[in-house]
Amino acid sequence: MKIGIIVGSVRDGQAGASVGEWVLRHAQAKGGAEFELVSLKDFDLPVLSSATLPAMADKSYDSEQVQAWSRVIDDLDGYIFVTPEYSHGVPGGFKNAVDSLGSEWNGKVLGLVGYGAVGGVRAVEQWRLIMANFSQTVVRAAVDLSIFTDFADGAVIDSDPKVTALNGVLDEVIAAGA
């Protein structure tokens, strides 16, 4: 099983990169699957404007950036979204990236790690609703990281409660994807 840890921020100086590395480090130590860190920022995706609906595109897209994104996402068996919360919701660039694809997402498993002023909990809840459209199994366990209490010098603090929560996400994703 191959799980993509998708860092969903495209901002310069984002906290998401350190969160993704934290998730990857713990996931690899835990084992049970192959894990790959995927940064949305690396794809420079255009705003969805194609006349062809992504669900009807048969994985053939107008943009080479979207085509590259499609190949990476399609190759994964499941995902852990590392999602910031912006203005009480999901980040626009990440939502655009999800909307740019179709069947690549269908029927796979998803775990959620949120971060923000209140731990990204509203973005996490919104992702649960959004990804139901793709018949994904979204696991119940989630991680919420506060930018005020769970980071030091730009990195996630390895506290027992947060590591325990992450292990719960990993356990559920691996079990649901098996």
KOLNU-158294 format. One record per residue (C-alpha): residue number from 1; residue in one letter; x, y, z. Coordinates in nm, 3 decimals. Example, Ala and Ser with C-alpha at 12.3 -4.5 7.8 and 13.67 -1.06 7.14 Angstrom:
2
+-----+------+---------+---------+---------+
! seq ! type !      c1 !      c2 !      c3 !
+-----+------+---------+---------+---------+
!   1 !    A !   1.230 !  -0.450 !   0.780 !
!   2 !    S !   1.367 !  -0.106 !   0.714 !
+-----+------+---------+---------+---------+
***
This chain:
178
+-----+------+---------+---------+---------+
! seq ! type !      c1 !      c2 !      c3 !
+-----+------+---------+---------+---------+
!   1 !    M !   0.000 !   0.000 !   0.000 !
!   2 !    K !   0.136 !   0.341 !  -0.098 !
!   3 !    I !   0.015 !   0.641 !   0.105 !
!   4 !    G !   0.075 !   0.997 !  -0.010 !
!   5 !    I !   0.128 !   1.259 !   0.257 !
!   6 !    I !   0.001 !   1.562 !   0.068 !
!   7 !    V !   0.110 !   1.901 !   0.196 !
!   8 !    G !  -0.174 !   2.125 !   0.082 !
!   9 !    S !  -0.031 !   2.473 !   0.126 !
!  10 !    V !   0.129 !   2.660 !  -0.162 !
!  11 !    R !   0.240 !   2.957 !   0.047 !
!  12 !    D !   0.601 !   3.065 !   0.079 !
!  13 !    G !   0.730 !   3.002 !   0.431 !
!  14 !    Q !   0.444 !   2.763 !   0.505 !
!  15 !    A !   0.427 !   2.556 !   0.823 !
!  16 !    G !   0.289 !   2.268 !   0.616 !
!  17 !    A !   0.631 !   2.152 !   0.498 !
!  18 !    S !   0.746 !   2.087 !   0.855 !
!  19 !    V !   0.413 !   1.919 !   0.938 !
!  20 !    G !   0.449 !   1.693 !   0.634 !
!  21 !    E !   0.802 !   1.599 !   0.737 !
!  22 !    W !   0.679 !   1.526 !   1.092 !
!  23 !    V !   0.402 !   1.300 !   0.957 !
!  24 !    L !   0.644 !   1.124 !   0.721 !
!  25 !    R !   0.901 !   1.062 !   0.997 !
!  26 !    H !   0.643 !   0.903 !   1.225 !
!  27 !    A !   0.478 !   0.710 !   0.941 !
!  28 !    Q !   0.806 !   0.558 !   0.829 !
!  29 !    A !   0.894 !   0.466 !   1.188 !
!  30 !    K !   0.554 !   0.299 !   1.226 !
!  31 !    G !   0.567 !   0.111 !   0.896 !
!  32 !    G !   0.283 !  -0.095 !   0.755 !
!  33 !    A !   0.282 !   0.088 !   0.421 !
!  34 !    E !   0.504 !   0.282 !   0.186 !
!  35 !    F !   0.481 !   0.659 !   0.243 !
!  36 !    E !   0.558 !   0.940 !   0.001 !
!  37 !    L !   0.568 !   1.312 !   0.077 !
!  38 !    V !   0.392 !   1.515 !  -0.194 !
!  39 !    S !   0.403 !   1.896 !  -0.187 !
!  40 !    L !   0.125 !   2.069 !  -0.376 !
!  41 !    K !   0.356 !   2.369 !  -0.412 !
!  42 !    D !   0.577 !   2.167 !  -0.649 !
!  43 !    F !   0.304 !   2.142 !  -0.914 !
!  44 !    D !   0.215 !   2.509 !  -0.976 !
!  45 !    L !  -0.138 !   2.410 !  -1.079 !
!  46 !    P !  -0.348 !   2.654 !  -1.279 !
!  47 !    V !  -0.694 !   2.753 !  -1.161 !
!  48 !    L !  -0.945 !   2.501 !  -1.295 !
!  49 !    S !  -1.084 !   2.651 !  -1.616 !
!  50 !    S !  -1.106 !   2.358 !  -1.859 !
!  51 !    A !  -1.437 !   2.316 !  -2.040 !
!  52 !    T !  -1.410 !   1.940 !  -1.978 !
!  53 !    L !  -1.521 !   1.832 !  -1.634 !
!  54 !    P !  -1.233 !   1.650 !  -1.461 !
!  55 !    A !  -1.458 !   1.353 !  -1.383 !
!  56 !    M !  -1.520 !   1.316 !  -1.757 !
!  57 !    A !  -1.161 !   1.379 !  -1.872 !
!  58 !    D !  -1.053 !   1.014 !  -1.842 !
!  59 !    K !  -0.728 !   1.131 !  -1.678 !
!  60 !    S !  -0.636 !   1.335 !  -1.985 !
!  61 !    Y !  -0.601 !   1.703 !  -1.896 !
!  62 !    D !  -0.535 !   2.024 !  -2.087 !
!  63 !    S !  -0.251 !   2.134 !  -1.859 !
!  64 !    E !   0.083 !   1.954 !  -1.823 !
!  65 !    Q !   0.092 !   2.058 !  -1.455 !
!  66 !    V !  -0.247 !   1.894 !  -1.397 !
!  67 !    Q !  -0.135 !   1.589 !  -1.595 !
!  68 !    A !   0.173 !   1.554 !  -1.369 !
!  69 !    W !  -0.047 !   1.599 !  -1.059 !
!  70 !    S !  -0.283 !   1.332 !  -1.196 !
!  71 !    R !  -0.002 !   1.080 !  -1.238 !
!  72 !    V !   0.120 !   1.127 !  -0.881 !
!  73 !    I !  -0.226 !   1.110 !  -0.723 !
!  74 !    D !  -0.338 !   0.815 !  -0.935 !
!  75 !    D !  -0.031 !   0.615 !  -0.830 !
!  76 !    L !  -0.127 !   0.637 !  -0.462 !
!  77 !    D !  -0.357 !   0.396 !  -0.276 !
!  78 !    G !  -0.451 !   0.645 !  -0.007 !
!  79 !    Y !  -0.369 !   0.983 !   0.134 !
!  80 !    I !  -0.302 !   1.186 !   0.441 !
!  81 !    F !  -0.392 !   1.548 !   0.378 !
!  82 !    V !  -0.177 !   1.796 !   0.569 !
!  83 !    T !  -0.414 !   2.089 !   0.558 !
!  84 !    P !  -0.392 !   2.440 !   0.687 !
!  85 !    E !  -0.708 !   2.625 !   0.777 !
!  86 !    Y !  -0.758 !   2.959 !   0.605 !
!  87 !    S !  -1.049 !   3.189 !   0.697 !
!  88 !    H !  -1.233 !   2.906 !   0.877 !
!  89 !    G !  -1.203 !   2.667 !   0.581 !
!  90 !    V !  -0.996 !   2.467 !   0.336 !
!  91 !    P !  -0.721 !   2.651 !   0.147 !
!  92 !    G !  -0.826 !   2.758 !  -0.202 !
!  93 !    G !  -0.518 !   2.621 !  -0.378 !
!  94 !    F !  -0.566 !   2.279 !  -0.222 !
!  95 !    K !  -0.937 !   2.272 !  -0.307 !
!  96 !    N !  -0.851 !   2.370 !  -0.666 !
!  97 !    A !  -0.599 !   2.084 !  -0.680 !
!  98 !    V !  -0.860 !   1.833 !  -0.566 !
!  99 !    D !  -1.120 !   1.975 !  -0.806 !
! 100 !    S !  -0.874 !   1.956 !  -1.097 !
! 101 !    L !  -0.885 !   1.576 !  -1.094 !
! 102 !    G !  -1.159 !   1.318 !  -1.115 !
! 103 !    S !  -1.133 !   0.941 !  -1.089 !
! 104 !    E !  -0.780 !   0.954 !  -0.944 !
! 105 !    W !  -0.942 !   1.014 !  -0.602 !
! 106 !    N !  -1.223 !   0.759 !  -0.625 !
! 107 !    G !  -1.264 !   0.491 !  -0.361 !
! 108 !    K !  -0.939 !   0.550 !  -0.174 !
! 109 !    V !  -0.874 !   0.610 !   0.195 !
! 110 !    L !  -0.799 !   0.949 !   0.351 !
! 111 !    G !  -0.657 !   1.062 !   0.684 !
! 112 !    L !  -0.643 !   1.425 !   0.793 !
! 113 !    V !  -0.383 !   1.633 !   0.976 !
! 114 !    G !  -0.486 !   1.994 !   1.027 !
! 115 !    Y !  -0.298 !   2.293 !   1.153 !
! 116 !    G !  -0.386 !   2.653 !   1.224 !
! 117 !    A !  -0.491 !   2.890 !   1.499 !
! 118 !    V !  -0.741 !   2.635 !   1.631 !
! 119 !    G !  -0.570 !   2.325 !   1.494 !
! 120 !    G !  -0.724 !   2.332 !   1.149 !
! 121 !    V !  -1.036 !   2.155 !   1.277 !
! 122 !    R !  -1.278 !   2.342 !   1.049 !
! 123 !    A !  -1.072 !   2.259 !   0.740 !
! 124 !    V !  -1.058 !   1.895 !   0.850 !
! 125 !    E !  -1.436 !   1.882 !   0.886 !
! 126 !    Q !  -1.484 !   2.043 !   0.546 !
! 127 !    W !  -1.249 !   1.792 !   0.381 !
! 128 !    R !  -1.465 !   1.512 !   0.522 !
! 129 !    L !  -1.765 !   1.653 !   0.333 !
! 130 !    I !  -1.575 !   1.733 !   0.015 !
! 131 !    M !  -1.403 !   1.397 !  -0.021 !
! 132 !    A !  -1.728 !   1.205 !   0.030 !
! 133 !    N !  -1.796 !   1.309 !  -0.330 !
! 134 !    F !  -1.521 !   1.069 !  -0.435 !
! 135 !    S !  -1.654 !   0.776 !  -0.229 !
! 136 !    Q !  -1.347 !   0.793 !  -0.013 !
! 137 !    T !  -1.320 !   0.630 !   0.325 !
! 138 !    V !  -1.226 !   0.923 !   0.547 !
! 139 !    V !  -1.099 !   0.784 !   0.876 !
! 140 !    R !  -1.241 !   0.917 !   1.202 !
! 141 !    A !  -0.908 !   0.984 !   1.375 !
! 142 !    A !  -0.747 !   1.319 !   1.296 !
! 143 !    V !  -0.465 !   1.541 !   1.419 !
! 144 !    D !  -0.510 !   1.906 !   1.511 !
! 145 !    L !  -0.197 !   2.118 !   1.552 !
! 146 !    S !  -0.218 !   2.469 !   1.695 !
! 147 !    I !   0.031 !   2.714 !   1.547 !
! 148 !    F !   0.046 !   2.871 !   1.896 !
! 149 !    T !   0.120 !   2.566 !   2.111 !
! 150 !    D !   0.235 !   2.277 !   1.891 !
! 151 !    F !   0.529 !   2.437 !   1.710 !
! 152 !    A !   0.874 !   2.554 !   1.817 !
! 153 !    D !   1.121 !   2.718 !   1.580 !
! 154 !    G !   0.896 !   2.629 !   1.285 !
! 155 !    A !   0.881 !   2.257 !   1.361 !
! 156 !    V !   0.610 !   2.043 !   1.518 !
! 157 !    I !   0.672 !   1.962 !   1.884 !
! 158 !    D !   0.674 !   1.585 !   1.939 !
! 159 !    S !   0.423 !   1.577 !   2.225 !
! 160 !    D !   0.274 !   1.247 !   2.337 !
! 161 !    P !  -0.089 !   1.348 !   2.267 !
! 162 !    K !  -0.014 !   1.461 !   1.911 !
! 163 !    V !   0.202 !   1.158 !   1.829 !
! 164 !    T !  -0.070 !   0.932 !   1.972 !
! 165 !    A !  -0.330 !   1.108 !   1.755 !
! 166 !    L !  -0.108 !   1.070 !   1.446 !
! 167 !    N !  -0.055 !   0.701 !   1.518 !
! 168 !    G !  -0.433 !   0.664 !   1.535 !
! 169 !    V !  -0.466 !   0.824 !   1.191 !
! 170 !    L !  -0.194 !   0.600 !   1.049 !
! 171 !    D !  -0.347 !   0.285 !   1.202 !
! 172 !    E !  -0.691 !   0.367 !   1.058 !
! 173 !    V !  -0.561 !   0.461 !   0.714 !
! 174 !    I !  -0.354 !   0.143 !   0.686 !
! 175 !    A !  -0.639 !  -0.078 !   0.811 !
! 176 !    A !  -0.899 !   0.084 !   0.581 !
! 177 !    G !  -0.669 !   0.064 !   0.281 !
! 178 !    A !  -0.569 !  -0.298 !   0.327 !
+-----+------+---------+---------+---------+
***
